[in-house]
Amino acid sequence: MIRSYKSIRELITTLERRGLYFKDKAKAMKLLEQYGYSEIINEYQKIFLENQFSGTFIKDTYFEDIYSLYSFDVELRNYTLVAMLNVERILRAIASHTISEAFDRSKLDYLNRSNFKDGKKYKAGYEIDHLLSKIKKIIHSGTQPFKHYKQEHGNCPPWILVKGMTFGNLINFIKLQKSEIKSRIIARCYGVEESSITEELKTFFMESMYLFLAYRNRCAHSGRIYNYKSSKAKVSFCAPIHAKRKINEAKYRKGFGKNDWNALQLALSLFDDKTPAKLFDQNLKDLLLKYSHIFPDSNDFLTQEMKLLPEQIQAILKD
């Protein structure tokens, strides 16, 4: 059944009946009009309720507390999106350079199906067939710069093709490369020797790319992010990597370093270009300090909702 429309004033009256207080009711009305009742209240009230069934707010809860959590999440989302866009930029550059180099003498052949792995099998073909079909549409789209390269040069080089790929297509494009090229791309992303790229590291890299994609899309669609856990994308436990954040198998089984902020920060930290990781880590720390006053029982909230490790929280809040 569709609920009938209620004015902002009526909604505020309902919130007051449920035990919510307002420090500045006029300002609250304006904020709810600007950003939406559903976006602020429905999305962020949960942790301020006595329980999810009664809908009654915890004693002495103010609208401004809920709005602060909303603001925290907006800032966190913006910083996360910037980090993901930086990863995407790095990946596009390294992938196009590596593939261009590998097919230097036969650029027309770099999209030959035999140069790829099949990937998953579907009813209508393999994963690579779906990807090559999407790539063909990009090349023949009639938009620039693809049209120019097709007309003037008869082909679309890798450094131009990647401009038209979605982040998801780019990740699949790398995933389906033959082992040697994939290893080279990973080695260049991480700034290590190709010989050090194990199958375990390849798996972690690809899984982390899909985790980045999940967070990127969540941010791009303005979804709540502070307690987001992707249901599909997660990284497998990798002892040498997870040890950097003091996450053992027991902690991993509890969800730490799987598809949370720990996993995201670990994956970012492996890149040779440390700027995105350092900026993100510092921004997250600053945000937690800035908004620490609105986290109910800080340690429990940050551990349960954000899956941050207690020792991390203590170090941040101590500062």
Buried (B, 14 or more C-beta within 10 A) or exposed (E): EEEEEEEBEEBBEEBBEBBBBBEEEEEBBEBBEEBEBEBBBEBBBEBBBBEEEEBBBBEEBBBBBBBBBBBBBBBBBEBBBBBBBBBBEBBBBBBBBBBBEBBEEEBEEBBEEEBBEEBEEEEEEBBBBBBBEBBEEBBEEEEEEBBEBBEEEEBBBBBBBBEBBEBBBBBBBBBBBEEEBBBBBBBBBBEBEEEEBEEBBBEBBBBBBBBBBBBBBBBEEEEBBBBBBBEEBBBEBBEEBBEEBEBEEEBBEEBBBBBBBBBBBBBBBBBEBEEBBEBBBEBBBBBBEEBBEBBEEBEEBBBEBBBBBEEBBEEBBEE
